[in-house]
């Protein structure tokens, strides 16, 4: 379980794979200091398992299921990624409950500066938008955000300067793809109200 509070921007150092799976080595001194082999780590919002931990870097494997549902298949050496280690008992829940189970991919439509921050509009599939509500929570690239506006094709989030500085959202451009995880509470409510519904993308 994560909170969507990014602790570090890591850098992809190496990518190996045969087209169906990806073995990633990520440089991230801060994250590595809190990580052990077998621990869960959120990489751009995807919950992965650390398979190797060494000084200054760690390794993870993204299997075909993950590649098919996320942006991880497009990662290349040099790319920055948002990182968060799993929340430990007793730690503050600063964002919202984030599982690291990506529901789908959204694409940036526009980035509009707002005073010191920015407002980003993200298009998303209808099957994800049905779980979104104005002022509700959503994770974009592993970042816990609040939905500022919503319509039939997209949602908008307002980013403060800290988020722009500490996460990859600060470099977002129209056309960029980000992993999306909707609020888990919305999916459980739907399941309880409509037991025959299979939630998720």
C-alpha positions in Angstrom: 0.0 0.0 0.0 1.2 3.5 -0.9 0.0 7.0 -0.3 0.8 8.7 -3.6 3.4 11.0 -1.9 6.5 10.7 -4.1 9.7 10.6 -2.1 12.2 10.7 -4.9 12.6 11.0 -8.7 14.8 8.1 -9.8 16.6 7.7 -13.1 16.4 4.6 -15.3 19.9 3.4 -15.7 19.3 0.2 -17.7 16.5 -1.6 -19.5 16.7 -5.3 -20.5 14.0 -7.4 -22.0 12.7 -9.3 -25.0 9.6 -7.3 -25.8 7.2 -8.9 -23.3 8.9 -8.2 -20.0 11.2 -5.5 -18.8 14.1 -5.7 -16.3 14.7 -2.2 -15.0 17.7 -0.9 -13.0 16.9 2.4 -11.4 19.3 4.9 -9.8 17.7 6.2 -6.6 19.9 6.7 -3.5 17.1 7.8 -1.2 14.7 5.0 -2.2 17.5 2.4 -2.0 18.2 3.3 1.6 14.6 2.3 2.6 14.4 -0.8 0.4 15.3 -4.5 0.7 15.0 -7.3 -1.8 11.4 -8.5 -1.9 10.0 -5.1 -0.8 7.3 -3.4 -2.8 8.1 -0.1 -4.5 6.0 2.2 -6.6 7.6 3.1 -10.0 5.5 5.8 -11.8 2.5 4.4 -9.8 3.1 0.7 -10.5 3.6 -1.6 -7.6 6.7 -3.7 -8.3 9.0 -6.0 -6.3 12.6 -5.1 -5.7 14.7 -8.0 -7.0 18.1 -6.5 -6.4 19.2 -3.7 -4.0 22.7 -2.2 -4.1 24.3 1.0 -3.2 22.5 3.8 -5.1 20.3 1.6 -7.3 17.7 -1.2 -7.3 16.2 -3.5 -9.9 12.6 -4.6 -10.7 10.9 -6.7 -13.3 7.7 -5.6 -15.1 5.9 -8.7 -16.5 3.7 -8.8 -19.6 0.5 -8.0 -17.6 2.1 -4.8 -16.3 3.6 -3.8 -19.6 0.2 -4.2 -21.3 -1.6 -1.9 -18.8 1.0 0.8 -18.0 3.6 3.1 -19.5 6.6 1.0 -18.2 7.1 -0.6 -21.6 8.2 2.8 -23.0 10.8 3.5 -20.4 14.3 4.0 -21.7 17.7 4.7 -20.0 17.8 8.3 -18.8 14.1 8.7 -18.1 13.1 9.9 -14.7 10.4 8.0 -12.7 8.4 8.8 -9.6 9.3 6.6 -6.7 7.6 5.7 -3.4 8.4 2.9 -1.0 5.5 1.0 0.7 3.9 2.8 3.6 4.9 1.4 7.0 2.6 1.0 10.0 2.6 4.2 12.0 3.6 6.5 9.1 1.4 9.5 8.2 -1.1 8.9 5.4 -0.4 12.2 3.6 -2.1 11.4 0.3 -4.8 8.7 -0.2 -4.9 4.9 -0.3 -3.0 3.9 -3.5 -2.5 0.3 -4.3 -0.1 0.6 -7.2 -2.5 -1.4 -9.3 -2.7 0.8 -12.4 -6.2 0.9 -14.0 -5.1 2.4 -17.3 -3.2 5.1 -19.1 -4.2 8.8 -19.4 -2.7 11.3 -21.8 -1.9 15.0 -21.1 -4.1 17.3 -23.3 -2.9 20.6 -21.9 -0.6 22.2 -19.3 -1.7 25.7 -18.2 0.4 27.8 -15.8 -1.6 29.1 -12.8 0.4 31.6 -10.8 3.3 29.5 -9.3 1.6 26.2 -10.1 -0.1 24.6 -13.1 -3.3 23.1 -14.2 -3.1 19.9 -16.2 -5.9 18.3 -18.2 -5.6 14.6 -18.7 -7.8 12.5 -21.1 -8.7 9.1 -19.9 -10.9 6.2 -21.1 -14.6 6.3 -20.1 -14.3 3.2 -18.0 -11.9 5.1 -15.7 -13.7 8.4 -15.7 -16.8 6.8 -14.4 -15.0 6.4 -11.1 -13.9 10.0 -10.9 -15.7 12.8 -9.0 -14.8 16.5 -8.6 -12.7 17.0 -5.5 -12.1 13.2 -5.4 -8.7 11.6 -5.3 -6.8 10.1 -8.2 -3.2 8.9 -8.7 -1.4 10.2 -11.8 2.1 8.7 -12.4 2.0 7.6 -8.8 1.2 11.1 -7.5 -1.8 11.6 -5.2 -3.9 14.4 -6.6 -7.3 16.0 -6.3 -9.6 16.2 -9.3 -10.3 20.0 -9.8 -12.6 19.6 -12.8 -14.2 16.8 -14.8 -16.1 16.2 -18.0 -17.0 13.3 -20.3 -13.5 13.0 -21.8 -11.0 14.2 -19.3 -10.2 15.4 -15.8 -8.1 18.3 -14.6 -5.7 18.6 -11.6 -4.2 21.7 -10.1 -0.5 21.2 -9.1 1.3 23.2 -6.5 5.0 24.3 -7.0 6.2 21.5 -4.7 4.6 18.8 -6.8 6.0 20.3 -10.0 9.4 20.4 -8.5 9.5 17.0 -6.9 7.7 14.8 -9.5 7.9 14.1 -13.2 4.6 16.0 -13.6 6.7 19.2 -13.5 8.0 18.3 -17.0 4.6 17.1 -18.4 3.9 18.1 -22.0 0.8 17.6 -24.2 0.8 14.1 -25.5 2.7 12.6 -22.5 1.2 9.4 -21.1 0.8 8.7 -17.4 -0.4 5.7 -15.4 -3.7 6.3 -13.8 -5.2 4.6 -10.7 -8.7 5.7 -9.6 -9.8 5.8 -6.0 -10.2 2.3 -4.8 -13.2 3.3 -2.7 -15.2 4.2 -5.8 -14.6 0.7 -7.2 -15.7 -1.0 -4.0 -18.8 1.1 -3.7 -19.8 0.2 -7.3 -19.3 -3.5 -6.5 -21.5 -3.3 -3.4 -24.2 -1.4 -5.2 -24.0 -3.5 -8.4 -22.7 -7.0 -7.3 -22.6 -8.2 -10.9 -20.2 -5.5 -12.0 -16.6 -6.3 -12.6 -14.7 -3.1 -11.7 -11.5 -1.9 -13.2 -9.9 -1.6 -16.7 
